[in-house]
Amino acid sequence: MTSLHTKLEGFHTQISKDDVVTKAAKQPQAGDYQQLVHELDEEEYQYIWLMVMEIRNAYAVLYDIILKNFEKLKKPHGETKGMIY
């Protein structure tokens, strides 16, 4: 997954979307620029989708850890003993 992230970042830095959109607006008859804008949008969508999936997985792991240790969180070990001071 990291290699895909690196590829997407490399592609994103090579061609800036604003340059392509400007050229597509100036030359609407050239379908290549419009196709490139569409491809750049698809790449950006895939990048955002990967980030959302990584965040979802991190929260799923956190939820699992909290759920498994819920009793320990409600009643820590130190709470059952009386106060020393």
Secondary structure as a PSIPRED ss2 file (coil, helix, strand):
# PSIPRED VFORMAT (PSIPRED V4.0)

   1 M C   1.000  0.000  0.000
   2 T H   0.000  1.000  0.000
   3 S H   0.000  1.000  0.000
   4 L H   0.000  1.000  0.000
   5 H H   0.000  1.000  0.000
   6 T H   0.000  1.000  0.000
   7 K H   0.000  1.000  0.000
   8 L H   0.000  1.000  0.000
   9 E H   0.000  1.000  0.000
  10 G H   0.000  1.000  0.000
  11 F H   0.000  1.000  0.000
  12 H H   0.000  1.000  0.000
  13 T H   0.000  1.000  0.000
  14 Q H   0.000  1.000  0.000
  15 I C   1.000  0.000  0.000
  16 S C   1.000  0.000  0.000
  17 K H   0.000  1.000  0.000
  18 D H   0.000  1.000  0.000
  19 D H   0.000  1.000  0.000
  20 V H   0.000  1.000  0.000
  21 V H   0.000  1.000  0.000
  22 T H   0.000  1.000  0.000
  23 K H   0.000  1.000  0.000
  24 A H   0.000  1.000  0.000
  25 A H   0.000  1.000  0.000
  26 K H   0.000  1.000  0.000
  27 Q C   1.000  0.000  0.000
  28 P C   1.000  0.000  0.000
  29 Q C   1.000  0.000  0.000
  30 A C   1.000  0.000  0.000
  31 G H   0.000  1.000  0.000
  32 D H   0.000  1.000  0.000
  33 Y H   0.000  1.000  0.000
  34 Q H   0.000  1.000  0.000
  35 Q H   0.000  1.000  0.000
  36 L H   0.000  1.000  0.000
  37 V H   0.000  1.000  0.000
  38 H H   0.000  1.000  0.000
  39 E H   0.000  1.000  0.000
  40 L H   0.000  1.000  0.000
  41 D H   0.000  1.000  0.000
  42 E H   0.000  1.000  0.000
  43 E H   0.000  1.000  0.000
  44 E H   0.000  1.000  0.000
  45 Y H   0.000  1.000  0.000
  46 Q H   0.000  1.000  0.000
  47 Y H   0.000  1.000  0.000
  48 I H   0.000  1.000  0.000
  49 W H   0.000  1.000  0.000
  50 L H   0.000  1.000  0.000
  51 M H   0.000  1.000  0.000
  52 V H   0.000  1.000  0.000
  53 M H   0.000  1.000  0.000
  54 E H   0.000  1.000  0.000
  55 I H   0.000  1.000  0.000
  56 R H   0.000  1.000  0.000
  57 N H   0.000  1.000  0.000
  58 A H   0.000  1.000  0.000
  59 Y H   0.000  1.000  0.000
  60 A H   0.000  1.000  0.000
  61 V H   0.000  1.000  0.000
  62 L H   0.000  1.000  0.000
  63 Y H   0.000  1.000  0.000
  64 D H   0.000  1.000  0.000
  65 I H   0.000  1.000  0.000
  66 I H   0.000  1.000  0.000
  67 L H   0.000  1.000  0.000
  68 K H   0.000  1.000  0.000
  69 N C   1.000  0.000  0.000
  70 F H   0.000  1.000  0.000
  71 E H   0.000  1.000  0.000
  72 K H   0.000  1.000  0.000
  73 L H   0.000  1.000  0.000
  74 K H   0.000  1.000  0.000
  75 K C   1.000  0.000  0.000
  76 P C   1.000  0.000  0.000
  77 H H   0.000  1.000  0.000
  78 G H   0.000  1.000  0.000
  79 E H   0.000  1.000  0.000
  80 T C   1.000  0.000  0.000
  81 K C   1.000  0.000  0.000
  82 G C   1.000  0.000  0.000
  83 M C   1.000  0.000  0.000
  84 I C   1.000  0.000  0.000
  85 Y C   1.000  0.000  0.000
